[in-house]
Amino acid sequence: MFSKPRQLETEEELYDVAVRALMRRAHSVDEMKRKLERRSENKLLVQVVMARLKENGQVDDAKYAKQFARQRTEGRKQGKFRIARDLRARGVPDRHIEAALKETAEQNDESAMVRARIERKLRSNRGEIDEKKMASIYSSLLRAGFSADVVRRELKGIVKEDVPDVEAEME
């Protein structure tokens, strides 16, 4: 599909490629290493450039994981399971993922995020709240990475508010 990128021979050229990539967006150590390996078959050269990037603090998995988790939680309103899966796919070690998720969990209330997403879905879904809509909302929240327990608890809370208490009216 894509042609192979031009192979680079010097440390400076490879370092420039890395810096330009980092100017567009942050990269995990694994992502950057793979990117550089596509541009140079010289493994030693890739190691030298990676060491230079780490030394300068330009690639740091701990910082990357914290920034990524914060952005996904606050910006995209995603849950911890989705964020962890995406970070693992980017080659971030579990110890950094756990630390980042712990930090964002302290700053954000998962229940409130789930509640807000449910309310937004209910506003866009006019009409009766039937089993099919509930299942759709439930599965969309699980895909967004929220805990099944929290999703279930919040859905029950919303449903009880929306459904009138028939027994209380009969008394």
C-alpha positions as CSV (number, residue, x, y, z in Angstrom):
1,M,0.0,0.0,0.0
2,F,2.6,2.6,1.1
3,S,6.1,2.6,-0.4
4,K,8.9,2.2,2.1
5,P,10.1,5.5,3.5
6,R,13.5,6.8,2.4
7,Q,16.2,5.1,4.5
8,L,18.3,7.5,6.6
9,E,22.0,7.0,7.3
10,T,23.0,9.6,9.8
11,E,22.0,10.2,13.5
12,E,21.0,13.8,12.7
13,E,18.6,12.8,10.0
14,L,17.0,10.2,12.1
15,Y,16.8,12.5,15.1
16,D,15.2,15.2,13.0
17,V,12.5,12.7,11.9
18,A,11.9,11.8,15.6
19,V,11.6,15.5,16.6
20,R,9.2,16.3,13.7
21,A,7.0,13.4,14.7
22,L,7.0,14.6,18.4
23,M,6.0,18.0,17.2
24,R,2.9,16.5,15.7
25,R,2.0,14.5,18.8
26,A,3.5,12.7,21.8
27,H,4.8,9.1,21.2
28,S,5.4,6.2,23.6
29,V,8.9,4.7,23.6
30,D,7.7,1.7,21.6
31,E,5.9,3.8,19.0
32,M,9.0,6.0,18.5
33,K,11.3,3.0,18.2
34,R,9.1,1.4,15.6
35,K,8.9,4.6,13.7
36,L,12.7,5.0,13.6
37,E,13.2,1.3,12.7
38,R,11.1,1.9,9.6
39,R,13.5,4.8,8.6
40,S,16.8,3.0,9.3
41,E,17.9,-0.6,9.1
42,N,20.9,0.3,11.3
43,K,19.8,-0.9,14.8
44,L,22.7,0.8,16.5
45,L,21.8,4.1,15.0
46,V,18.1,3.7,16.2
47,Q,19.4,2.9,19.7
48,V,21.6,5.9,19.8
49,V,18.8,8.2,18.7
50,M,16.3,6.6,21.2
51,A,18.9,7.1,24.0
52,R,19.2,10.7,23.0
53,L,15.5,11.2,23.0
54,K,15.1,9.6,26.4
55,E,18.0,11.6,27.9
56,N,16.4,14.9,26.7
57,G,13.1,13.8,28.1
58,Q,11.4,13.9,24.7
59,V,10.1,10.3,25.0
60,D,9.1,9.1,28.5
61,D,6.4,6.4,28.9
62,A,5.4,7.6,32.4
63,K,4.7,11.2,31.2
64,Y,3.1,9.9,28.0
65,A,0.8,7.6,29.9
66,K,-0.3,10.3,32.3
67,Q,-0.9,12.8,29.5
68,F,-2.8,10.2,27.4
69,A,-5.0,9.1,30.3
70,R,-5.8,12.7,31.3
71,Q,-6.7,13.7,27.7
72,R,-8.8,10.6,27.1
73,T,-10.6,10.9,30.4
74,E,-11.3,14.7,30.3
75,G,-11.5,15.2,26.5
76,R,-13.1,12.0,25.2
77,K,-14.8,11.0,28.4
78,Q,-13.5,7.4,28.2
79,G,-13.2,4.8,31.0
80,K,-10.1,3.3,32.5
81,F,-10.4,-0.1,30.6
82,R,-10.5,1.6,27.2
83,I,-7.5,3.8,28.1
84,A,-5.5,0.9,29.4
85,R,-6.2,-1.1,26.3
86,D,-5.1,1.8,24.0
87,L,-2.0,2.4,26.0
88,R,-1.0,-1.3,25.9
89,A,-1.5,-1.2,22.1
90,R,1.0,1.7,22.1
91,G,3.6,-0.4,24.0
92,V,3.4,1.4,27.3
93,P,4.4,-0.9,30.3
94,D,1.7,-1.8,32.7
95,R,3.4,-0.1,35.7
96,H,3.1,3.3,33.9
97,I,-0.5,2.6,32.8
98,E,-1.6,1.7,36.4
99,A,0.1,4.9,37.8
100,A,-1.6,7.1,35.2
101,L,-5.0,5.6,35.7
102,K,-4.7,5.9,39.5
103,E,-3.8,9.6,39.1
104,T,-6.7,10.3,36.7
105,A,-9.2,8.3,38.9
106,E,-8.3,10.6,41.8
107,Q,-9.1,13.7,39.7
108,N,-12.3,12.4,38.0
109,D,-15.5,10.7,39.2
110,E,-16.2,7.7,37.0
111,S,-19.8,7.5,38.2
112,A,-20.4,11.2,37.2
113,M,-18.9,10.6,33.8
114,V,-21.1,7.5,33.2
115,R,-24.2,9.5,34.4
116,A,-23.4,12.3,32.0
117,R,-23.0,10.0,29.1
118,I,-26.3,8.2,29.9
119,E,-28.2,11.5,30.2
120,R,-26.7,12.6,26.8
121,K,-27.8,9.4,25.2
122,L,-31.3,9.6,26.6
123,R,-31.6,13.2,25.4
124,S,-30.7,12.1,21.8
125,N,-33.0,9.0,22.0
126,R,-36.5,10.4,22.1
127,G,-39.4,8.2,23.1
128,E,-39.8,5.2,25.4
129,I,-36.8,3.8,27.2
130,D,-37.2,0.1,26.4
131,E,-34.9,-2.9,26.9
132,K,-33.3,-2.5,23.5
133,K,-32.3,1.2,24.2
134,M,-31.0,0.2,27.7
135,A,-28.9,-2.6,26.1
136,S,-27.5,-0.2,23.5
137,I,-26.5,2.4,26.1
138,Y,-25.0,-0.3,28.3
139,S,-22.9,-1.8,25.5
140,S,-21.8,1.7,24.3
141,L,-20.6,2.5,27.9
142,L,-18.7,-0.8,28.1
143,R,-17.0,0.0,24.8
144,A,-16.1,3.4,26.1
145,G,-14.1,1.5,28.9
146,F,-16.3,2.0,31.9
147,S,-16.6,-0.6,34.7
148,A,-19.7,-2.9,34.2
149,D,-20.6,-2.4,37.9
150,V,-20.6,1.4,37.7
151,V,-22.6,1.3,34.4
152,R,-25.2,-1.0,35.9
153,R,-25.6,1.0,39.1
154,E,-25.9,4.3,37.2
155,L,-28.4,2.8,34.7
156,K,-30.6,1.5,37.5
157,G,-30.5,5.0,39.1
158,I,-31.6,6.7,35.9
159,V,-34.3,4.2,35.2
160,K,-35.8,4.5,38.7
161,E,-35.9,8.3,38.2
162,D,-37.6,8.1,34.8
163,V,-40.2,5.3,35.7
164,P,-43.0,6.5,37.9
165,D,-43.6,4.5,41.0
166,V,-47.0,2.9,40.3
167,E,-47.4,1.3,43.7
168,A,-47.0,4.6,45.6
169,E,-49.7,6.2,43.5
170,M,-52.2,3.4,44.2
171,E,-52.1,3.9,48.0
